[in-house]
Amino acid sequence: EFKDGTSIAEHLLCKRTVVLNLEEADKDTQRRLIDFLFGVAYSIGGEIKKVANNAYVITPQNVAISNDTANTEAAETNEAAPAPQAGYYGY
């Protein structure tokens, strides 16, 4: 639900990576959540990346998303920061 957007934002503000699965959400909720979370990610210097149909990885500034031909993974940068924890949200 869209109201969970603030909970997801809190994870990002605490420097945690979030995996967001929107397969079960209606199109309006998908669009609203993604628009909101793009803004959150931008404001904290993070990144949002689509990794599958209706699935996204959203990372704070201390985590970089890299692509290789086999899979998509999140890797920590050399920046001094606490080890990121991950949150998973499925709708």
URJOPE-V900138 format. One record per backbone hydrogen bond with DSSP energy under -1.0 kcal/mol. CO is the residue of the C=O (numbers start at 1). NH is the residue of the N-H. If there is no record, write none. Layout:
# URJOPE-V900138
CO | NH
CO | NH
This chain:
# URJOPE-V900138
1 | 4
2 | 5
4 | 8
5 | 9
6 | 10
7 | 11
8 | 12
9 | 13
10 | 14
11 | 16
12 | 15
17 | 87
18 | 58
19 | 89
20 | 56
21 | 91
26 | 30
27 | 31
28 | 32
29 | 33
30 | 34
31 | 35
32 | 36
33 | 37
34 | 38
35 | 39
36 | 40
37 | 41
38 | 42
39 | 43
40 | 44
41 | 46
42 | 45
47 | 59
49 | 57
52 | 55
54 | 22
55 | 51
55 | 52
56 | 20
57 | 49
58 | 18
59 | 47
60 | 63
62 | 77
64 | 75
66 | 73
71 | 68
73 | 66
75 | 64
85 | 17
87 | 19
89 | 21
